[in-house]
Amino acid sequence: MWRPKLACPNFTRDCAVLRRFAEDCGLDGIDWSFTLRELPQNPKEASRLHRQLAELRPLTVRYHAAFPTVDLGDRDPEKARSAQRIFEQVCRLVSKLEGETLTIHVGLGRTTTEDLSWERTLENLLRLNTLAQRLGVRLCLENLAWGWTSRPELFEKMLRRSGLWATFDIGHAVVSPSIVSERFDLEDFVTPHGERILNAHVYHKELSDRHFPPESVDDVADRLDLLRSLPACEWWVLELRDEPSVRSTLDVIRKYLEKDNDDVRVAGSTR
């Protein structure tokens, strides 16, 4: 029976502790988020990071660049060029780390899009994706709880015009103004590009920049059903920032997957 690969974020920078936790939980991998502060500035620092991340083996690692207000489409040309250099650096770093998947954002940490240019954003996403493809990195755009990527129709345009892959954050989607207002349905985030969604961020919802775990299968079942319909979305990150929350979310996800298996067995026995 199909099951997703389950991963947790690097809520600690201690890779030995993180690996032991993931193995104890039976997780398949780690979703490693970079910060601007820790990006290597020279070959020596890059080698140090490579050795650090090697401690996570044999777990699979995918990567996440969470840089608030660093935007490829900033209306300030110099800020946009600086963002381009930073994201190009991250793509090269992920390639050197033998990574294959990197998630990025548009508008992270902002409360307005007035400082962003739509056309410049699309042009630079396309340029960055061209570099990522050359490096063998699948570049994914994540939907946020607010802003352009929180609107299914704009999220679709960004993916289509840039050629990017996608990361579907179910906790952002459920609080999106487009969904809360019932102007769109959750399914609109994944159509017509369902085959381009490679990763999912799985938790209940984001409120005041905090991620909350589900309390029961019913909290997330409809969204997990949606994830299971996506042919390439095999990587589910339990995107909580502490051990108890990851464990409680993992319990809910396993109950959901076990119920699905039980339903399949019952259906098979009645044929």
C-alpha positions as CSV (number, residue, x, y, z in Angstrom):
1,M,0.0,0.0,0.0
2,W,1.3,3.5,-0.9
3,R,2.5,5.7,1.9
4,P,4.2,9.1,1.9
5,K,7.7,9.7,3.2
6,L,7.3,11.4,6.5
7,A,9.8,14.1,7.6
8,C,10.3,16.7,10.3
9,P,11.9,20.1,10.1
10,N,15.3,20.8,11.7
11,F,13.9,22.3,14.9
12,T,17.4,21.8,16.3
13,R,20.7,22.4,14.6
14,D,22.2,19.5,16.4
15,C,22.2,16.9,13.6
16,A,23.0,13.9,15.9
17,V,20.0,14.8,18.2
18,L,17.8,15.4,15.2
19,R,18.8,12.0,13.6
20,R,18.1,10.1,16.8
21,F,14.7,11.8,17.2
22,A,13.7,11.0,13.6
23,E,14.9,7.4,13.8
24,D,13.1,6.9,17.1
25,C,9.9,8.2,15.5
26,G,10.3,6.1,12.4
27,L,10.5,9.1,10.2
28,D,12.0,9.0,6.7
29,G,13.8,12.3,6.5
30,I,14.5,15.9,7.4
31,D,13.4,19.1,5.8
32,W,16.3,21.4,6.5
33,S,15.6,25.1,6.6
34,F,18.5,27.5,5.9
35,T,18.7,30.9,7.5
36,L,20.5,33.9,6.1
37,R,22.8,33.9,9.1
38,E,24.0,30.4,8.6
39,L,24.6,30.5,4.8
40,P,28.3,29.6,4.1
41,Q,30.4,32.6,3.0
42,N,33.4,30.6,1.9
43,P,34.5,27.1,0.9
44,K,35.6,26.3,4.5
45,E,32.2,27.1,5.9
46,A,30.5,25.1,3.1
47,S,32.6,22.1,3.9
48,R,31.8,22.5,7.6
49,L,28.0,22.5,6.8
50,H,28.5,19.5,4.5
51,R,30.1,17.5,7.3
52,Q,27.4,18.6,9.7
53,L,24.6,17.5,7.5
54,A,26.3,14.2,6.8
55,E,25.4,13.3,10.4
56,L,21.8,12.9,9.3
57,R,22.5,9.9,7.1
58,P,20.9,7.6,6.2
59,L,17.9,9.9,6.4
60,T,16.7,11.7,3.2
61,V,17.2,15.5,3.3
62,R,15.2,18.1,1.4
63,Y,15.9,21.8,1.7
64,H,13.9,25.0,2.5
65,A,15.0,28.6,2.2
66,A,13.0,30.7,4.6
67,F,14.3,34.3,4.2
68,P,11.8,36.9,5.4
69,T,11.5,40.0,3.1
70,V,14.2,38.7,0.7
71,D,12.3,38.8,-2.6
72,L,13.3,38.3,-6.2
73,G,10.6,40.8,-7.2
74,D,11.4,43.7,-4.8
75,R,10.6,47.0,-6.4
76,D,14.0,48.3,-5.3
77,P,16.3,47.0,-8.1
78,E,19.3,46.6,-5.8
79,K,17.3,44.6,-3.2
80,A,16.0,42.4,-6.1
81,R,19.6,41.9,-7.4
82,S,20.7,41.0,-3.8
83,A,17.9,38.5,-3.4
84,Q,18.8,37.0,-6.8
85,R,22.4,36.5,-5.6
86,I,21.3,35.0,-2.3
87,F,18.9,32.5,-4.0
88,E,21.4,31.6,-6.6
89,Q,23.9,30.9,-3.8
90,V,21.4,28.6,-2.1
91,C,20.7,26.7,-5.3
92,R,24.5,26.1,-5.8
93,L,24.8,25.1,-2.1
94,V,22.0,22.6,-2.3
95,S,23.5,21.1,-5.5
96,K,26.9,20.8,-3.7
97,L,25.1,19.1,-0.8
98,E,23.8,16.6,-3.3
99,G,20.3,17.8,-2.6
100,E,17.6,17.6,-5.2
101,T,14.7,19.7,-3.9
102,L,14.6,23.3,-2.6
103,T,11.5,25.2,-1.4
104,I,11.3,29.0,-1.7
105,H,8.8,31.8,-1.1
106,V,7.4,35.0,-2.5
107,G,6.4,37.6,0.0
108,L,7.5,35.8,3.1
109,G,7.4,38.0,6.2
110,R,5.6,40.9,4.5
111,T,2.2,42.4,5.3
112,T,1.8,44.2,1.9
113,T,2.7,43.4,-1.7
114,E,3.1,47.1,-2.5
115,D,6.9,46.8,-2.4
116,L,6.9,43.9,-4.9
117,S,6.7,43.9,-8.7
118,W,4.6,41.1,-10.2
119,E,6.5,41.1,-13.5
120,R,9.9,41.3,-11.9
121,T,9.0,38.4,-9.6
122,L,8.0,36.2,-12.5
123,E,11.1,37.2,-14.6
124,N,13.5,36.4,-11.8
125,L,11.7,33.2,-10.7
126,L,12.1,32.0,-14.3
127,R,15.8,33.0,-14.3
128,L,16.4,31.3,-11.0
129,N,14.6,28.2,-12.1
130,T,16.8,28.0,-15.2
131,L,19.9,27.9,-13.0
132,A,18.3,25.4,-10.6
133,Q,17.5,23.1,-13.5
134,R,21.1,23.3,-14.8
135,L,22.3,22.3,-11.3
136,G,19.9,19.4,-11.0
137,V,17.7,21.1,-8.3
138,R,13.9,21.0,-8.4
139,L,12.9,24.5,-7.3
140,C,9.5,24.5,-5.5
141,L,7.3,27.5,-4.7
142,E,5.3,27.3,-1.4
143,N,1.9,28.9,-0.9
144,L,1.8,31.2,2.1
145,A,-1.1,32.2,4.4
146,W,-1.2,35.7,3.0
147,G,-0.1,37.5,-0.2
148,W,0.0,36.5,-3.9
149,T,0.7,32.8,-3.2
150,S,-2.2,32.6,-0.8
151,R,-4.5,33.2,-3.8
152,P,-5.0,30.0,-5.8
153,E,-5.4,31.8,-9.1
154,L,-2.1,33.8,-8.7
155,F,-0.3,30.7,-7.3
156,E,-1.2,28.9,-10.5
157,K,0.0,31.7,-12.7
158,M,3.3,31.9,-10.9
159,L,3.9,28.1,-11.3
160,R,2.8,28.1,-15.0
161,R,4.9,31.2,-16.0
162,S,8.0,30.3,-14.1
163,G,8.0,26.5,-14.7
164,L,8.5,25.9,-10.9
165,W,7.5,22.9,-9.0
166,A,5.4,23.4,-5.8
167,T,5.2,22.8,-2.1
168,F,1.6,22.7,-0.8
169,D,1.3,24.0,2.8
170,I,-2.1,22.8,4.1
171,G,-1.9,24.9,7.3
172,H,-1.4,28.1,5.2
173,A,-4.1,27.1,2.7
174,V,-6.8,26.6,5.3
175,V,-6.4,30.1,6.7
176,S,-5.9,31.8,3.3
177,P,-8.4,34.7,2.9
178,S,-9.4,33.1,-0.5
179,I,-10.5,29.9,1.4
180,V,-11.9,31.6,4.5
181,S,-14.1,33.8,2.3
182,E,-15.2,30.7,0.3
183,R,-14.2,32.4,-2.9
184,F,-12.1,29.3,-3.7
185,D,-12.0,25.7,-2.5
186,L,-8.8,24.0,-1.2
187,E,-8.7,21.9,-4.4
188,D,-8.1,25.1,-6.3
189,F,-4.6,25.3,-4.9
190,V,-3.6,22.1,-6.6
191,T,-5.4,22.4,-10.0
192,P,-4.5,22.3,-12.8
193,H,-1.0,21.6,-11.7
194,G,-1.4,18.6,-9.3
195,E,1.5,16.7,-11.0
196,R,3.9,19.5,-10.1
197,I,3.4,19.4,-6.3
198,L,6.4,17.5,-4.8
199,N,6.1,18.3,-1.1
200,A,3.5,19.0,1.5
201,H,3.8,20.8,4.8
202,V,1.4,19.1,7.2
203,Y,-0.1,20.5,10.4
204,H,-3.5,21.9,11.3
205,K,-3.2,25.7,10.8
206,E,-1.0,28.7,11.1
207,L,-2.2,31.5,13.4
208,S,-0.1,34.5,14.4
209,D,2.9,32.9,12.7
210,R,2.6,29.8,14.9
211,H,1.9,26.4,13.6
212,F,-0.7,24.3,15.5
213,P,-0.8,20.5,15.4
214,P,-4.1,18.7,14.6
215,E,-5.9,17.3,17.6
216,S,-7.6,14.5,15.7
217,V,-7.8,12.9,12.2
218,D,-10.9,14.9,11.5
219,D,-8.9,18.2,11.7
220,V,-6.9,17.3,8.6
221,A,-8.6,14.3,6.9
222,D,-10.0,16.2,4.0
223,R,-6.7,17.9,3.3
224,L,-4.8,14.6,3.6
225,D,-7.2,13.0,1.1
226,L,-6.3,15.9,-1.3
227,L,-2.6,15.3,-0.8
228,R,-3.0,11.6,-1.6
229,S,-4.6,12.5,-4.9
230,L,-1.4,14.3,-6.0
231,P,0.7,11.8,-8.0
232,A,4.2,13.3,-7.2
233,C,3.5,14.5,-3.6
234,E,5.4,11.8,-1.7
235,W,7.1,14.1,0.9
236,W,5.0,15.1,3.9
237,V,6.8,17.4,6.4
238,L,5.3,17.5,9.8
239,E,6.1,21.2,10.1
240,L,6.1,21.8,13.8
241,R,8.9,23.3,15.8
242,D,9.2,21.1,18.9
243,E,9.4,17.4,19.6
244,P,6.0,17.0,21.4
245,S,4.1,18.7,18.5
246,V,5.9,16.6,15.9
247,R,5.1,13.4,17.9
248,S,1.4,14.3,18.4
249,T,1.0,15.2,14.7
250,L,2.8,12.0,13.7
251,D,0.2,10.0,15.8
252,V,-2.6,11.7,13.9
253,I,-1.1,11.1,10.5
254,R,-0.5,7.4,11.3
255,K,-4.0,7.0,12.5
256,Y,-5.2,8.5,9.2
257,L,-3.0,6.2,7.1
258,E,-3.9,3.1,9.2
259,K,-7.6,3.9,8.8
260,D,-7.1,4.1,5.0
261,N,-5.4,0.7,5.0
262,D,-8.2,-0.8,7.1
263,D,-10.8,0.6,4.6
264,V,-8.9,-1.0,1.7
265,R,-8.7,-4.4,3.5
266,V,-12.5,-4.2,4.3
267,A,-13.3,-3.3,0.7
268,G,-11.2,-6.2,-0.6
269,S,-12.8,-8.7,1.8
270,T,-16.3,-7.8,0.5
271,R,-15.6,-8.4,-3.1
